[in-house]
Amino acid sequence: MTPNFAALIIGDEILSGKRADKHLTQLITTLGERGLSLAYANYVGDDPQRITDTIAHLAGSGDVVFSFGGIGATPDDYTRQCAGKALGRELMLHPEAKTLIEQRMQDLAVERGETYVPGHPDNIHRLNMGVFPEGAAIIPNSYNRIPGFSVSTTAGGAMYFVPGFPVMAWPMLEWVLDTHYSAHFARGAWQERSYIVYGAIEASLTPLMLALESQHSQIKVFSLPSVDHPEHGRHVELGVKGPTEAVSAAFVAMRAGLDALGVQVGPEMQRGQ
């Protein structure tokens, strides 16, 4: 069975509005390009206990969770420590992560025209970025080599921890999906089709929506009302989504139902995965 995919987005800067979250939209897009979808998302500030509790809850779900942010080595980065506590695992310096971090520090020294000194306090501190819960696997970082990490959960799922920087996190996300979940890709298997409907309110469309879901069990019906759309003005976007073949049949039935209601039907909208 295709797993449920979820997001955990960590950081005070997101909840305070100092930075706008871009990870959720990117995760939805990246999954969609592979015929997959996001089941749910969680946002958490930089509160160690809340992060720990949230990770523990998600680890018990059996789902595949992508966690963004908080895996650095500054005082306000808690995710690695919270993951270890939530999973009941000791933290340890991952040997492959250690090698990658040292390679990165050597590269930086060359770029700056300096001599790399492994025992320098700054370099010792940077190794904390490779301290992961016991049994973790690394997620390669094509941007600067500093890896993320993943853990399998006892509930049968997995959690993937990547940085908060999009330039690093998004290629790591793609690598995880393409490496571990390609068997679940279903490009072209899912579709969403809708009409812009003028002169109707959701209440008048509800009987049609209920009938469509009753007669076409594989699809979901949705309605998105708008009162001030810059192009369509006041309208309802009414549509169906689900497996492509099922959507095709339900969409024909939906159009017939709209015609029977005598409402004005505008342009068709279509999205696919």
N, C-alpha and C positions, 0 to 999 in steps of 0.2 A: 504494500500500500504506500501511496505517496505520503510522506510525513507532513505534519503541520509545520509551517515556518513562522517564526516569531521574531520580534525585534526588542532589544533592550537598549535604550539610549540614555547615557549617563552624563550628567554635568549640570552644575548650577547655572552656567552661562546660557544653557538652553531654556531652563525654567524661568530665569530672570528676564529673558528676552534680549540679553546682551548679544547673543548670536542666534540666528535663525537655523533651526535644524534642517539639514538637507539629506540626512541619512534615510529617513523614512521614505521619501519620494524615490530616492535612488534604489533602495532595496526593492520597493514595489516594481520599479521599472526593470531591474536586473532579473528578478524572478519572472516577471511577465515575458521577457524576451526568451525565456526557456520554457514557457508554458506552465509556469508555477505561479502561486499566489501567496500573499501574506495573510496569515490567520488573525494575528493581533499584535499589538505593540505596547510597550511599557516605557514610561519616562521616569527617571529617578534623579534627584539632585545628589550632590556630593556629601551624602550622609552615610557613613560606614554601616550602621546598623540596618538602615533601610535597604542599602545595596545588598547586604548579606541576606536579608530576609527575602528580597526579590529574587536573587539568584537561587536560593534554596527552593523557593516555590516553583520557579521555572525548571529547575533541574528535576523536580518531581513530576513534571508534566509529560515527559517522554517525547517532547517536541524538539525540533531543531531551532536553536535560538542563536541569533547574531547579536552580540553585544558590542556597542560602539562607545569608546572613550574610557579614560581613567586607567590605562595600563602603562603609563609612563613612570618616572621615578621621582617626581616632585611630591612635596608634602600633601597636596590635594588629590593625588592619584591613589585611589583605594581599591580599584577593581581586582587586581591580582590577589591582594590580601583577603578581600571579602570572598572571592571565589574559593580560596583555600578553606576558609572558615565555613562557608556554606556547604561545601562538599565533604567536609571532614577530612581534608588531606593536608599533609605537611607541605610547606613551600620549600622548593629547592632550586638551585641554579641549574637550568637545563643545559647539558653539555653542548648541544648543537647551537643553542641560542648564545651561549658564551662565546663560541667561535665566531659567530656572525657579528656579534656586538664588537668583539675585538677587531675584526676586519674593518668594521665601520670606523672605529676609532683610529686605526692606522691610516685609513683613507683620509680622514679629516686632518690628521697630523701632516700628511703629505700636501694636502690642499693649502694648509696654512704655512708651509715651510718650516714645520716644527719637528722635533724628534718625539716619536711615540714612546711614552714611558708607562709600561703596564701598571706599575705600582703607584702611580700618581693618584691622590685621593679622588680627583674627578673621574678618572677612568674606573677606579674601583666602584664608585657610586653608580656609574652608568651600567654596570653589570646587574644592578637590581632590576633592570628592564627585562632580564632573562630569568628572573626568579618566578617560577610558575608552580601551581599545585602538582604534587607528585603524580606521575603517570601522564602528564600533559604531552601533547604533540605540538610541534611548531606550525605556524602558518607563515609561509615566506612573504617577505615584504620587498617587492621589486623596486621600491623608491629609495630606501636607504639601508636595507638589510635587517633592520631591527624587527624581529619577528613578533607576530601575535601568537596566540596559543589556543588550543582546543582541548576539550575534555569530553569523554563519553560519560553519560549519566547512568545510574543504576536503574532508572526507569526506562532505559532503552533509547533515549534521545542523545543529543549532543549539543554542546555550547561552544560557540566560536567567538573569541575575544580579539577585537581589532582596535587600532587607535581611533581617536576622534577626528584625525585629519583626513578629509575626503581623498586627497591625493594618494594616501597610503591605504586607507580602509577599503575603497571601492575596488581596486584591483585584487586585494586580498579576498574580498567577498566573491568576486568572479572565480578566483582560483578555487575556493572551497566548493562552490557549486559545480564547477566543471570537473573537479577531481573526484568528488565524493557522491554527487547526486545526479550525474548525467543519465542514469538508468530511469530516472523519474521525469526527464524532460518530455514535454508533450507539445511541441511547437505546432500551432495550427489546430490544436484539438479543442481549444476554448474560444468562445466568441461572445461579444456583447453587441446587440443591435437595438437601436431605439429610434423613436420619432420625436420631433418637436411638435407638441400639440398645443394649439391655440384655442382660446375660448372654452376651456374646461378647468375644473378644479379637481383636486385629488379625490374628494368625496364621491364625485360622479364617476370617477374612473375605478374606484375600489372594487365594485362587483366584477368588472372585466378582469382586474388583476387577480382576484381570488379564483375566478373560473380558469384562467390560464394556468395558474400553479396547480390547480386540481386536475386539469386535463393533461398537463405536461409535467410529470413529476421530476424530471431531470433538470429543469430550469428554475431560475429565480426571477421574479419580476421586480422592477424597481421604478420609482418615480422621484424625480428631482424638480420641485417647483422653483420658479424664479419670478421675481416681481420687477426687476430692473435690469435685465440682461441688455448689454449694449447693442446687440444685433437683433435679438428676437423679442425683446420687451417681456411682458408678462406671459408666461407659458409654463407648461409641464413637460419635462423630458420623460417619456414613458418608454421602458424597454425591457428586454429579457436578456439573460446571460446564462451561460452554461456550456455543455458540450456542443460543438458546432452543428451536428446534425439535428439535435434536439432543438436548438435555438432557431434553426431554419424553419422547422414546422411550427413552432410556437409563434414566430414572428408573423407568419402568414395569418394565423388565427387572430393575432393581436390587431393586425390591420383590418381584418374583417369586422372585428368588434368595434374598432374606432369608427369605421364607416357606418356601422349600424347606429352608433350614438349620434351621428351627424355632426361631429366636431371637425374643426379645420386642422388638417394634418400638414405639417411643414416638412422640412428636410429630414432625411434619414442620417443617423449617426452610426458608425460602426467601429468597433475596436476588436482586436484579436490577439491571441498569444500563440 
